[in-house]
Amino acid sequence: MNEVLERLRAEAGRAPEGEARYAELLAQDADGLAASLTSAGLPLWARELAAYRLGLAGDRRAFESLVLLLNHRDPPRCEAAAQALAVLGDPRTARAAAALATNELRTAYALHPVRLLAALRAPESAPALIRTLSRLLAPHDPYWRVALACVEGLGALADQRAREVLTRAQSHPRLAVAATAALRGLGVS
């Protein structure tokens, strides 16, 4: 949490009156934070701070903003959103993460949705990870980190439906060790 707050404080400090606005948002209650999510002209760092704080507090008014941040091109924003969504406990989270993880046009940004799916252990998790991994097994696919997160997530979920795709992942040089470990967790030697 401190890492996220420090990053946002630094970002706020680069804007005129940003530090004062940052301190103001830190002091606000849940209703004030929720109102700031819909106020016009608020910078991205301020929306992220409000959504992050609400998410960690379990306030579902942060859901939409956190999902937008989970799909952001900036990895630290995605990671912070995933952390808050994992704590939030909103039943829509797994469906949203699955949609982001399986979107072929957004594969470059799928790492944190994939990790979130594994952490949630929801009914949508294994099918989405299997589907995403299946399309990332080409030998020179540039998104091997996303594929590795899928393999690790499927290993953690220990879902038998992943056996076939994990077996295929064993032939991928960057995935072989993790895929073998995941298969061992499924009882395959």
C-alpha atoms as an extended CHARMM CRD file, in Angstrom:
* protein
*
       189  EXT
         1         1  MET       CA              0.0000000000        0.0000000000        0.0000000000  PROA      1               0.0000000000
         2         2  ASN       CA              2.7860000000        2.4290000000        0.8900000000  PROA      2               0.0000000000
         3         3  GLU       CA              4.4130000000        1.8930000000       -2.5160000000  PROA      3               0.0000000000
         4         4  VAL       CA              1.2050000000        2.8880000000       -4.2700000000  PROA      4               0.0000000000
         5         5  LEU       CA              0.7100000000        5.9350000000       -2.0610000000  PROA      5               0.0000000000
         6         6  GLU       CA              4.3140000000        7.0720000000       -2.5850000000  PROA      6               0.0000000000
         7         7  ARG       CA              3.9990000000        6.7030000000       -6.3680000000  PROA      7               0.0000000000
         8         8  LEU       CA              0.7830000000        8.7210000000       -6.3560000000  PROA      8               0.0000000000
         9         9  ARG       CA              2.2860000000       11.3570000000       -4.0410000000  PROA      9               0.0000000000
        10        10  ALA       CA              5.2220000000       11.7790000000       -6.4460000000  PROA      10              0.0000000000
        11        11  GLU       CA              2.8480000000       12.0460000000       -9.3910000000  PROA      11              0.0000000000
        12        12  ALA       CA              0.7330000000       14.6200000000       -7.5550000000  PROA      12              0.0000000000
        13        13  GLY       CA              3.8360000000       16.6280000000       -6.6610000000  PROA      13              0.0000000000
        14        14  ARG       CA              4.5320000000       17.2960000000      -10.3330000000  PROA      14              0.0000000000
        15        15  ALA       CA              1.2480000000       19.1990000000      -10.7420000000  PROA      15              0.0000000000
        16        16  PRO       CA              0.4840000000       22.6910000000       -9.4740000000  PROA      16              0.0000000000
        17        17  GLU       CA             -1.3350000000       22.3680000000       -6.1570000000  PROA      17              0.0000000000
        18        18  GLY       CA             -1.0530000000       18.5920000000       -6.5050000000  PROA      18              0.0000000000
        19        19  GLU       CA              0.3820000000       17.9890000000       -3.0560000000  PROA      19              0.0000000000
        20        20  ALA       CA             -2.4730000000       19.8800000000       -1.4200000000  PROA      20              0.0000000000
        21        21  ARG       CA             -5.0290000000       17.9030000000       -3.4570000000  PROA      21              0.0000000000
        22        22  TYR       CA             -3.2420000000       14.6710000000       -2.5220000000  PROA      22              0.0000000000
        23        23  ALA       CA             -3.4240000000       15.5100000000        1.1960000000  PROA      23              0.0000000000
        24        24  GLU       CA             -7.0850000000       16.4490000000        0.7710000000  PROA      24              0.0000000000
        25        25  LEU       CA             -7.8910000000       13.0730000000       -0.7960000000  PROA      25              0.0000000000
        26        26  LEU       CA             -6.0200000000       11.2190000000        1.9310000000  PROA      26              0.0000000000
        27        27  ALA       CA             -8.1570000000       12.9570000000        4.5370000000  PROA      27              0.0000000000
        28        28  GLN       CA            -11.5130000000       12.3760000000        2.8180000000  PROA      28              0.0000000000
        29        29  ASP       CA            -14.0800000000        9.8850000000        4.0220000000  PROA      29              0.0000000000
        30        30  ALA       CA            -15.6330000000        7.2410000000        1.7680000000  PROA      30              0.0000000000
        31        31  ASP       CA            -18.4270000000        9.5090000000        0.5200000000  PROA      31              0.0000000000
        32        32  GLY       CA            -15.9380000000       12.2220000000       -0.4090000000  PROA      32              0.0000000000
        33        33  LEU       CA            -13.7400000000        9.7090000000       -2.2230000000  PROA      33              0.0000000000
        34        34  ALA       CA            -16.7190000000        8.2860000000       -4.1150000000  PROA      34              0.0000000000
        35        35  ALA       CA            -17.8100000000       11.7890000000       -5.1290000000  PROA      35              0.0000000000
        36        36  SER       CA            -14.3270000000       12.5320000000       -6.4200000000  PROA      36              0.0000000000
        37        37  LEU       CA            -14.5210000000        9.5350000000       -8.7650000000  PROA      37              0.0000000000
        38        38  THR       CA            -17.2570000000       11.2780000000      -10.7390000000  PROA      38              0.0000000000
        39        39  SER       CA            -16.0710000000       14.8680000000      -10.4750000000  PROA      39              0.0000000000
        40        40  ALA       CA            -14.9650000000       16.5460000000      -13.6960000000  PROA      40              0.0000000000
        41        41  GLY       CA            -11.3800000000       17.5150000000      -14.3660000000  PROA      41              0.0000000000
        42        42  LEU       CA             -9.7530000000       15.3100000000      -11.7510000000  PROA      42              0.0000000000
        43        43  PRO       CA             -6.2960000000       14.0440000000      -12.7860000000  PROA      43              0.0000000000
        44        44  LEU       CA             -5.7320000000       10.3190000000      -13.1960000000  PROA      44              0.0000000000
        45        45  TRP       CA             -3.5430000000       10.0300000000      -10.0860000000  PROA      45              0.0000000000
        46        46  ALA       CA             -6.3650000000       11.5070000000       -7.9740000000  PROA      46              0.0000000000
        47        47  ARG       CA             -8.9590000000        9.1070000000       -9.3980000000  PROA      47              0.0000000000
        48        48  GLU       CA             -6.5930000000        6.2190000000       -8.7870000000  PROA      48              0.0000000000
        49        49  LEU       CA             -5.9960000000        7.3090000000       -5.1950000000  PROA      49              0.0000000000
        50        50  ALA       CA             -9.7270000000        7.5750000000       -4.5160000000  PROA      50              0.0000000000
        51        51  ALA       CA            -10.5320000000        4.2380000000       -6.1670000000  PROA      51              0.0000000000
        52        52  TYR       CA             -7.6280000000        2.4770000000       -4.4740000000  PROA      52              0.0000000000
        53        53  ARG       CA             -8.6000000000        3.6990000000       -1.0070000000  PROA      53              0.0000000000
        54        54  LEU       CA            -12.2560000000        2.8050000000       -1.5610000000  PROA      54              0.0000000000
        55        55  GLY       CA            -11.3250000000       -0.6250000000       -2.9080000000  PROA      55              0.0000000000
        56        56  LEU       CA             -9.1260000000       -1.4470000000        0.0610000000  PROA      56              0.0000000000
        57        57  ALA       CA            -11.9860000000       -0.3590000000        2.3230000000  PROA      57              0.0000000000
        58        58  GLY       CA            -14.3500000000       -2.7780000000        0.5450000000  PROA      58              0.0000000000
        59        59  ASP       CA            -16.4960000000        0.0170000000       -0.9020000000  PROA      59              0.0000000000
        60        60  ARG       CA            -18.0110000000       -1.2520000000       -4.1540000000  PROA      60              0.0000000000
        61        61  ARG       CA            -18.4210000000        2.2590000000       -5.5360000000  PROA      61              0.0000000000
        62        62  ALA       CA            -14.7860000000        1.8850000000       -6.6170000000  PROA      62              0.0000000000
        63        63  PHE       CA            -15.4500000000       -1.1130000000       -8.8700000000  PROA      63              0.0000000000
        64        64  GLU       CA            -15.8050000000        0.5900000000      -12.2710000000  PROA      64              0.0000000000
        65        65  SER       CA            -12.8190000000        2.8810000000      -11.7240000000  PROA      65              0.0000000000
        66        66  LEU       CA            -10.6590000000       -0.0090000000      -10.5560000000  PROA      66              0.0000000000
        67        67  VAL       CA            -11.5630000000       -2.1060000000      -13.6040000000  PROA      67              0.0000000000
        68        68  LEU       CA            -10.6140000000        0.8010000000      -15.8750000000  PROA      68              0.0000000000
        69        69  LEU       CA             -7.2890000000        1.0770000000      -14.0390000000  PROA      69              0.0000000000
        70        70  LEU       CA             -6.7650000000       -2.6970000000      -14.2940000000  PROA      70              0.0000000000
        71        71  ASN       CA             -6.9080000000       -2.2370000000      -18.0720000000  PROA      71              0.0000000000
        72        72  HSD       CA             -4.5050000000        0.7370000000      -18.1020000000  PROA      72              0.0000000000
        73        73  ARG       CA             -1.2730000000        0.6640000000      -20.1070000000  PROA      73              0.0000000000
        74        74  ASP       CA              0.8050000000        1.6260000000      -17.0370000000  PROA      74              0.0000000000
        75        75  PRO       CA              1.7570000000       -1.5690000000      -15.1190000000  PROA      75              0.0000000000
        76        76  PRO       CA              1.9320000000        0.0640000000      -11.6530000000  PROA      76              0.0000000000
        77        77  ARG       CA             -1.6430000000        1.3300000000      -12.0790000000  PROA      77              0.0000000000
        78        78  CYS       CA             -2.7940000000       -2.1390000000      -13.1490000000  PROA      78              0.0000000000
        79        79  GLU       CA             -1.0490000000       -3.7520000000      -10.2010000000  PROA      79              0.0000000000
        80        80  ALA       CA             -2.5660000000       -1.3260000000       -7.6860000000  PROA      80              0.0000000000
        81        81  ALA       CA             -6.0200000000       -1.8440000000       -9.1910000000  PROA      81              0.0000000000
        82        82  ALA       CA             -5.5980000000       -5.6270000000       -9.0060000000  PROA      82              0.0000000000
        83        83  GLN       CA             -4.6240000000       -5.3700000000       -5.3270000000  PROA      83              0.0000000000
        84        84  ALA       CA             -7.6660000000       -3.2560000000       -4.5260000000  PROA      84              0.0000000000
        85        85  LEU       CA            -10.0170000000       -5.4510000000       -6.5750000000  PROA      85              0.0000000000
        86        86  ALA       CA             -8.7690000000       -8.5590000000       -4.7750000000  PROA      86              0.0000000000
        87        87  VAL       CA             -9.7040000000       -6.9600000000       -1.4480000000  PROA      87              0.0000000000
        88        88  LEU       CA            -12.9250000000       -5.3630000000       -2.6850000000  PROA      88              0.0000000000
        89        89  GLY       CA            -14.9400000000       -8.5700000000       -2.7730000000  PROA      89              0.0000000000
        90        90  ASP       CA            -17.2620000000       -7.4710000000       -5.5680000000  PROA      90              0.0000000000
        91        91  PRO       CA            -18.8220000000      -10.5030000000       -7.3020000000  PROA      91              0.0000000000
        92        92  ARG       CA            -18.3520000000       -8.8070000000      -10.6970000000  PROA      92              0.0000000000
        93        93  THR       CA            -14.5640000000       -8.7550000000      -10.3450000000  PROA      93              0.0000000000
        94        94  ALA       CA            -13.8120000000      -12.2210000000      -11.7290000000  PROA      94              0.0000000000
        95        95  ARG       CA            -16.0090000000      -11.6720000000      -14.7790000000  PROA      95              0.0000000000
        96        96  ALA       CA            -14.3250000000       -8.3280000000      -15.4980000000  PROA      96              0.0000000000
        97        97  ALA       CA            -10.8310000000       -9.7630000000      -15.0130000000  PROA      97              0.0000000000
        98        98  ALA       CA            -11.6870000000      -12.6990000000      -17.2890000000  PROA      98              0.0000000000
        99        99  ALA       CA            -12.9170000000      -10.3280000000      -20.0000000000  PROA      99              0.0000000000
       100       100  LEU       CA             -9.6880000000       -8.3270000000      -19.8120000000  PROA      100             0.0000000000
       101       101  ALA       CA             -7.4440000000      -11.3940000000      -19.6990000000  PROA      101             0.0000000000
       102       102  THR       CA             -9.0540000000      -13.0120000000      -22.7310000000  PROA      102             0.0000000000
       103       103  ASN       CA             -9.2720000000       -9.8800000000      -24.8950000000  PROA      103             0.0000000000
       104       104  GLU       CA             -6.8820000000      -10.6170000000      -27.7630000000  PROA      104             0.0000000000
       105       105  LEU       CA             -6.5330000000       -6.9230000000      -28.5810000000  PROA      105             0.0000000000
       106       106  ARG       CA             -5.2930000000       -6.1310000000      -25.0510000000  PROA      106             0.0000000000
       107       107  THR       CA             -2.8990000000       -9.0320000000      -24.4330000000  PROA      107             0.0000000000
       108       108  ALA       CA             -0.0400000000       -6.6170000000      -23.7210000000  PROA      108             0.0000000000
       109       109  TYR       CA             -1.9690000000       -5.4230000000      -20.6540000000  PROA      109             0.0000000000
       110       110  ALA       CA             -3.2920000000       -8.8010000000      -19.4790000000  PROA      110             0.0000000000
       111       111  LEU       CA             -0.6130000000       -9.6700000000      -16.9080000000  PROA      111             0.0000000000
       112       112  HSD       CA             -2.3840000000       -8.2120000000      -13.8850000000  PROA      112             0.0000000000
       113       113  PRO       CA             -5.8770000000       -9.4180000000      -14.8590000000  PROA      113             0.0000000000
       114       114  VAL       CA             -4.3790000000      -12.9180000000      -15.2170000000  PROA      114             0.0000000000
       115       115  ARG       CA             -2.7460000000      -12.7280000000      -11.7870000000  PROA      115             0.0000000000
       116       116  LEU       CA             -5.9570000000      -11.3750000000      -10.2930000000  PROA      116             0.0000000000
       117       117  LEU       CA             -7.9370000000      -14.3010000000      -11.7170000000  PROA      117             0.0000000000
       118       118  ALA       CA             -5.5540000000      -16.7530000000      -10.0840000000  PROA      118             0.0000000000
       119       119  ALA       CA             -5.8010000000      -14.9360000000       -6.7520000000  PROA      119             0.0000000000
       120       120  LEU       CA             -9.6080000000      -14.8320000000       -6.8700000000  PROA      120             0.0000000000
       121       121  ARG       CA             -9.9630000000      -18.5920000000       -7.4670000000  PROA      121             0.0000000000
       122       122  ALA       CA            -13.3980000000      -17.9020000000       -8.9630000000  PROA      122             0.0000000000
       123       123  PRO       CA            -15.3430000000      -20.2380000000      -11.2770000000  PROA      123             0.0000000000
       124       124  GLU       CA            -14.3100000000      -17.9840000000      -14.2010000000  PROA      124             0.0000000000
       125       125  SER       CA            -10.5990000000      -18.2070000000      -13.3600000000  PROA      125             0.0000000000
       126       126  ALA       CA             -9.4660000000      -21.5250000000      -14.8450000000  PROA      126             0.0000000000
       127       127  PRO       CA            -11.4530000000      -21.2820000000      -18.1140000000  PROA      127             0.0000000000
       128       128  ALA       CA            -10.1520000000      -17.7550000000      -18.7550000000  PROA      128             0.0000000000
       129       129  LEU       CA             -6.5480000000      -18.7100000000      -17.9630000000  PROA      129             0.0000000000
       130       130  ILE       CA             -6.7830000000      -21.8140000000      -20.1660000000  PROA      130             0.0000000000
       131       131  ARG       CA             -8.1970000000      -19.7880000000      -23.0470000000  PROA      131             0.0000000000
       132       132  THR       CA             -5.5720000000      -17.0620000000      -22.7000000000  PROA      132             0.0000000000
       133       133  LEU       CA             -2.6720000000      -19.5010000000      -22.4030000000  PROA      133             0.0000000000
       134       134  SER       CA             -3.8790000000      -21.5280000000      -25.4040000000  PROA      134             0.0000000000
       135       135  ARG       CA             -3.4430000000      -18.6020000000      -27.7450000000  PROA      135             0.0000000000
       136       136  LEU       CA             -0.0450000000      -17.5990000000      -26.3120000000  PROA      136             0.0000000000
       137       137  LEU       CA              1.8040000000      -20.8490000000      -26.9730000000  PROA      137             0.0000000000
       138       138  ALA       CA              3.2560000000      -19.8850000000      -30.3630000000  PROA      138             0.0000000000
       139       139  PRO       CA              7.0740000000      -20.2200000000      -30.2220000000  PROA      139             0.0000000000
       140       140  HSD       CA              7.8530000000      -16.5220000000      -30.6460000000  PROA      140             0.0000000000
       141       141  ASP       CA              4.8260000000      -14.9740000000      -29.0000000000  PROA      141             0.0000000000
       142       142  PRO       CA              5.9760000000      -11.6920000000      -27.4200000000  PROA      142             0.0000000000
       143       143  TYR       CA              3.6640000000      -12.0590000000      -24.4230000000  PROA      143             0.0000000000
       144       144  TRP       CA              5.4570000000      -14.9390000000      -22.7270000000  PROA      144             0.0000000000
       145       145  ARG       CA              5.2330000000      -13.1780000000      -19.3300000000  PROA      145             0.0000000000
       146       146  VAL       CA              1.4440000000      -13.2610000000      -19.6030000000  PROA      146             0.0000000000
       147       147  ALA       CA              1.6630000000      -16.9320000000      -20.6270000000  PROA      147             0.0000000000
       148       148  LEU       CA              3.9070000000      -17.6590000000      -17.6350000000  PROA      148             0.0000000000
       149       149  ALA       CA              1.4190000000      -15.9550000000      -15.3120000000  PROA      149             0.0000000000
       150       150  CYS       CA             -1.3130000000      -18.1710000000      -16.8130000000  PROA      150             0.0000000000
       151       151  VAL       CA              0.7700000000      -21.3020000000      -16.2020000000  PROA      151             0.0000000000
       152       152  GLU       CA              1.5410000000      -20.2660000000      -12.6270000000  PROA      152             0.0000000000
       153       153  GLY       CA             -2.0890000000      -19.3560000000      -12.0230000000  PROA      153             0.0000000000
       154       154  LEU       CA             -3.3220000000      -22.6620000000      -13.3880000000  PROA      154             0.0000000000
       155       155  GLY       CA             -0.7850000000      -24.4290000000      -11.1860000000  PROA      155             0.0000000000
       156       156  ALA       CA             -2.1190000000      -22.5860000000       -8.1360000000  PROA      156             0.0000000000
       157       157  LEU       CA             -5.7140000000      -23.3800000000       -9.0880000000  PROA      157             0.0000000000
       158       158  ALA       CA             -4.8960000000      -27.0780000000       -9.6660000000  PROA      158             0.0000000000
       159       159  ASP       CA             -7.8600000000      -27.4240000000      -12.0220000000  PROA      159             0.0000000000
       160       160  GLN       CA             -7.8370000000      -30.6880000000      -13.9990000000  PROA      160             0.0000000000
       161       161  ARG       CA             -9.2550000000      -28.9070000000      -17.0600000000  PROA      161             0.0000000000
       162       162  ALA       CA             -5.8240000000      -27.2890000000      -17.4980000000  PROA      162             0.0000000000
       163       163  ARG       CA             -3.9840000000      -30.5760000000      -18.0610000000  PROA      163             0.0000000000
       164       164  GLU       CA             -3.9620000000      -30.4240000000      -21.8770000000  PROA      164             0.0000000000
       165       165  VAL       CA             -2.8470000000      -26.8030000000      -22.2030000000  PROA      165             0.0000000000
       166       166  LEU       CA             -0.1970000000      -27.2300000000      -19.4890000000  PROA      166             0.0000000000
       167       167  THR       CA              1.1420000000      -30.2880000000      -21.3220000000  PROA      167             0.0000000000
       168       168  ARG       CA              1.4380000000      -28.1730000000      -24.4670000000  PROA      168             0.0000000000
       169       169  ALA       CA              3.1360000000      -25.4100000000      -22.4660000000  PROA      169             0.0000000000
       170       170  GLN       CA              5.9020000000      -27.8310000000      -21.4660000000  PROA      170             0.0000000000
       171       171  SER       CA              7.3260000000      -27.5690000000      -24.9900000000  PROA      171             0.0000000000
       172       172  HSD       CA              7.6990000000      -23.7920000000      -24.6820000000  PROA      172             0.0000000000
       173       173  PRO       CA             11.2380000000      -22.9730000000      -23.4400000000  PROA      173             0.0000000000
       174       174  ARG       CA             10.1780000000      -20.1510000000      -21.1220000000  PROA      174             0.0000000000
       175       175  LEU       CA              7.2000000000      -22.0330000000      -19.7170000000  PROA      175             0.0000000000
       176       176  ALA       CA              8.5130000000      -25.5990000000      -19.4050000000  PROA      176             0.0000000000
       177       177  VAL       CA              9.6340000000      -25.5340000000      -15.7660000000  PROA      177             0.0000000000
       178       178  ALA       CA              6.4800000000      -23.8330000000      -14.4900000000  PROA      178             0.0000000000
       179       179  ALA       CA              4.2350000000      -26.0470000000      -16.6480000000  PROA      179             0.0000000000
       180       180  THR       CA              5.9160000000      -29.1990000000      -15.3550000000  PROA      180             0.0000000000
       181       181  ALA       CA              5.4720000000      -28.0070000000      -11.7600000000  PROA      181             0.0000000000
       182       182  ALA       CA              1.8180000000      -27.1810000000      -12.4340000000  PROA      182             0.0000000000
       183       183  LEU       CA              1.2270000000      -30.6220000000      -13.9330000000  PROA      183             0.0000000000
       184       184  ARG       CA              2.8690000000      -32.2340000000      -10.9030000000  PROA      184             0.0000000000
       185       185  GLY       CA              0.3380000000      -30.3570000000       -8.7880000000  PROA      185             0.0000000000
       186       186  LEU       CA             -2.3810000000      -32.0020000000      -10.8800000000  PROA      186             0.0000000000
       187       187  GLY       CA             -0.9080000000      -35.4280000000      -10.1640000000  PROA      187             0.0000000000
       188       188  VAL       CA              0.7260000000      -35.8190000000      -13.5890000000  PROA      188             0.0000000000
       189       189  SER       CA              4.3280000000      -36.9930000000      -13.4820000000  PROA      189             0.0000000000
